Amino acid sequence: IFEYDLKKIIALSTLSQLGMMMFSISLGLYELAFFHLLTHALFKALLFLCAGILIHGAGNTQDIRSFGGLSLNFPLVTVCMNLANLSLCGVPFLAGFYSKDLIVELACQYSWGIFVLLMMFICLSLTVLYSVRLTYLSFVGPYGGGTSISVCESDYSLVGPVVILSFTSLVSGPILSWLNFPAPVLIFLPVFLKWGALF
């Protein structure tokens, strides 16, 4: 939460997703852990590629305090990186939602106790917190004083893979869900727990 190195933030966010996979395995949901591993690989690769373009375009600095307002110079990378961040947070109908929401709902369906559920929801909210912080400091916040060049977006060898991975971050969730789970999973939850997963 307090890290300022862009690559370290993205790398450390992998640890929280690995924690989610280990949590799924501890519930006995091995297939869901593998499913989350696949979807996570796609949007995390997109995050690292976008971070590489931002670092290259911002004069090889990784400190997000020197970014600020990069959405004006990098509009395409901003959209793609925010798409990956939203998928990481589990926003509905993106790749991360299909795996993460299923893990959360099945964890809520089992009777593991309020402490386990509370820790899970706190960890999920921390993921949203550092993703929003990264987006704000990099793209929305005040200009940090670093140099930035927008020629990176005219290089198709850089932007092409980002656009392809953005498309996979949109469609891989339902496609992999249909491939891994041909029969629908029936989940019965009270309304407050159903909304708790979304919040």
C-alpha positions as CSV (number, residue, x, y, z in Angstrom):
1,I,0.0,0.0,0.0
2,F,2.9,2.4,0.7
3,E,5.2,1.3,-2.2
4,Y,6.1,3.9,-4.8
5,D,8.0,1.7,-7.3
6,L,5.6,0.8,-10.2
7,K,7.1,-2.6,-10.9
8,K,7.2,-3.5,-7.2
9,I,3.5,-2.6,-6.8
10,I,2.5,-4.9,-9.6
11,A,4.8,-7.7,-8.4
12,L,3.6,-7.4,-4.9
13,S,0.0,-7.5,-6.1
14,T,0.8,-10.9,-7.4
15,L,1.3,-12.0,-3.8
16,S,-2.2,-11.0,-2.9
17,Q,-3.6,-13.0,-5.8
18,L,-1.4,-16.0,-4.9
19,G,-3.0,-15.6,-1.4
20,M,-6.4,-15.8,-3.0
21,M,-5.4,-19.0,-4.9
22,M,-4.0,-20.5,-1.6
23,F,-7.3,-19.6,0.1
24,S,-9.2,-21.4,-2.7
25,I,-7.0,-24.4,-2.3
26,S,-7.5,-24.4,1.5
27,L,-11.3,-24.6,0.8
28,G,-10.7,-27.6,-1.5
29,L,-11.5,-25.6,-4.6
30,Y,-8.5,-26.7,-6.7
31,E,-10.1,-26.1,-10.1
32,L,-11.1,-22.6,-9.1
33,A,-7.5,-21.9,-8.0
34,F,-6.2,-23.0,-11.4
35,F,-8.9,-21.0,-13.1
36,H,-7.9,-17.9,-11.2
37,L,-4.3,-18.6,-12.0
38,L,-5.1,-18.6,-15.8
39,T,-7.2,-15.4,-15.7
40,H,-4.7,-13.7,-13.4
41,A,-1.8,-14.5,-15.8
42,L,-3.6,-12.7,-18.6
43,F,-4.4,-9.4,-16.9
44,K,-1.1,-9.4,-14.9
45,A,0.8,-9.7,-18.2
46,L,-1.2,-6.7,-19.4
47,L,-0.3,-4.8,-16.3
48,F,3.4,-5.5,-16.7
49,L,3.4,-4.5,-20.4
50,C,1.6,-1.3,-19.6
51,A,4.0,-0.6,-16.8
52,G,6.9,-1.1,-19.2
53,I,5.5,1.3,-21.7
54,L,5.0,3.9,-18.9
55,I,8.5,3.5,-17.5
56,H,10.0,3.7,-21.0
57,G,7.9,6.8,-21.8
58,A,8.5,8.5,-18.5
59,G,12.3,8.6,-18.9
60,N,13.0,5.2,-17.4
61,T,11.7,6.1,-13.9
62,Q,9.7,3.7,-11.9
63,D,8.7,6.1,-9.1
64,I,4.9,6.8,-9.5
65,R,5.3,10.0,-7.6
66,S,7.1,11.5,-10.7
67,F,4.3,10.4,-13.0
68,G,1.0,12.2,-12.4
69,G,-1.4,13.1,-15.3
70,L,0.0,10.5,-17.7
71,S,-3.5,9.9,-19.1
72,L,-3.0,12.9,-21.3
73,N,0.3,11.6,-22.9
74,F,-0.7,7.9,-22.9
75,P,-4.4,7.6,-23.5
76,L,-4.4,4.0,-24.9
77,V,-2.0,2.7,-22.2
78,T,-4.2,4.4,-19.6
79,V,-7.3,2.6,-20.8
80,C,-5.6,-0.7,-21.1
81,M,-3.9,-0.5,-17.7
82,N,-7.1,0.6,-16.0
83,L,-8.9,-2.3,-17.6
84,A,-6.3,-4.6,-16.2
85,N,-6.5,-2.9,-12.8
86,L,-10.3,-3.3,-12.8
87,S,-10.0,-6.9,-13.7
88,L,-7.5,-7.3,-10.8
89,C,-10.2,-5.8,-8.5
90,G,-12.8,-8.2,-9.8
91,V,-15.1,-5.7,-11.4
92,P,-18.1,-7.6,-13.0
93,F,-17.8,-9.0,-16.5
94,L,-14.0,-8.7,-16.7
95,A,-11.7,-11.7,-16.5
96,G,-10.8,-11.4,-12.8
97,F,-14.5,-11.3,-11.8
98,Y,-15.3,-14.8,-13.1
99,S,-12.7,-16.5,-11.0
100,K,-12.5,-14.2,-8.0
101,D,-16.2,-13.8,-7.5
102,L,-16.7,-17.6,-7.7
103,I,-14.1,-18.2,-5.0
104,V,-15.6,-15.5,-2.8
105,E,-19.2,-16.8,-3.2
106,L,-18.2,-20.4,-2.5
107,A,-16.2,-19.3,0.5
108,C,-19.3,-17.5,1.8
109,Q,-21.5,-20.5,1.1
110,Y,-19.3,-22.7,3.3
111,S,-19.6,-22.1,7.1
112,W,-16.0,-21.2,7.8
113,G,-16.8,-18.6,10.5
114,I,-17.0,-14.9,10.5
115,F,-13.2,-14.4,11.1
116,V,-12.2,-16.1,7.9
117,L,-14.8,-14.2,5.9
118,L,-13.8,-10.9,7.5
119,M,-10.1,-11.5,6.6
120,M,-11.0,-12.4,3.1
121,F,-13.1,-9.3,2.6
122,I,-10.3,-7.1,4.1
123,C,-7.8,-8.6,1.8
124,L,-10.1,-8.0,-1.2
125,S,-10.6,-4.4,-0.1
126,L,-6.8,-3.9,0.1
127,T,-6.5,-5.0,-3.5
128,V,-8.9,-2.4,-4.5
129,L,-7.1,0.2,-2.3
130,Y,-3.7,-0.2,-3.9
131,S,-5.2,-0.4,-7.4
132,V,-7.0,2.9,-7.0
133,R,-3.9,4.4,-5.5
134,L,-1.8,3.3,-8.4
135,T,-4.3,4.7,-10.9
136,Y,-4.7,8.0,-9.1
137,L,-0.9,8.6,-8.7
138,S,-0.1,7.6,-12.2
139,F,-2.9,8.9,-14.3
140,V,-5.1,11.3,-12.5
141,G,-3.1,13.0,-9.8
142,P,-1.0,16.1,-10.1
143,Y,2.0,16.2,-12.4
144,G,5.0,14.9,-10.5
145,G,7.7,16.7,-12.4
146,G,9.0,13.8,-14.4
147,T,9.5,13.9,-18.2
148,S,7.1,11.9,-20.4
149,I,7.0,11.3,-24.1
150,S,4.1,10.0,-26.0
151,V,5.9,8.5,-28.9
152,C,5.6,5.1,-27.2
153,E,2.0,4.8,-28.3
154,S,3.0,5.2,-32.0
155,D,5.2,2.2,-31.8
156,Y,3.0,-0.8,-32.8
157,S,5.5,-3.3,-31.5
158,L,4.8,-1.9,-28.0
159,V,1.1,-1.2,-28.3
160,G,0.1,-4.2,-30.3
161,P,0.6,-6.8,-27.6
162,V,-1.1,-4.5,-25.1
163,V,-4.3,-4.3,-27.2
164,I,-4.3,-8.0,-27.7
165,L,-4.0,-8.7,-24.0
166,S,-6.7,-6.1,-23.3
167,F,-9.0,-8.1,-25.5
168,T,-8.1,-11.3,-23.6
169,S,-8.8,-9.5,-20.3
170,L,-12.3,-8.8,-21.5
171,V,-13.2,-12.2,-23.0
172,S,-11.0,-14.8,-21.3
173,G,-13.1,-14.9,-18.1
174,P,-16.4,-16.3,-19.6
175,I,-14.5,-18.4,-22.2
176,L,-12.3,-20.1,-19.6
177,S,-15.3,-20.4,-17.3
178,W,-17.3,-22.3,-20.0
179,L,-14.3,-24.5,-20.8
180,N,-13.4,-25.4,-17.2
181,F,-16.9,-25.6,-15.8
182,P,-19.4,-27.0,-18.4
183,A,-22.1,-27.4,-15.7
184,P,-23.2,-24.3,-13.9
185,V,-22.4,-23.9,-10.2
186,L,-25.4,-23.3,-8.0
187,I,-24.7,-20.9,-5.1
188,F,-27.2,-20.0,-2.4
189,L,-26.3,-16.9,-0.5
190,P,-28.1,-14.3,1.7
191,V,-28.4,-10.9,0.0
192,F,-25.9,-9.1,2.2
193,L,-23.2,-11.7,1.4
194,K,-23.9,-11.5,-2.3
195,W,-23.6,-7.7,-2.2
196,G,-20.5,-8.1,0.1
197,A,-18.6,-9.8,-2.7
198,L,-19.3,-6.9,-5.0
199,F,-18.5,-4.2,-2.5
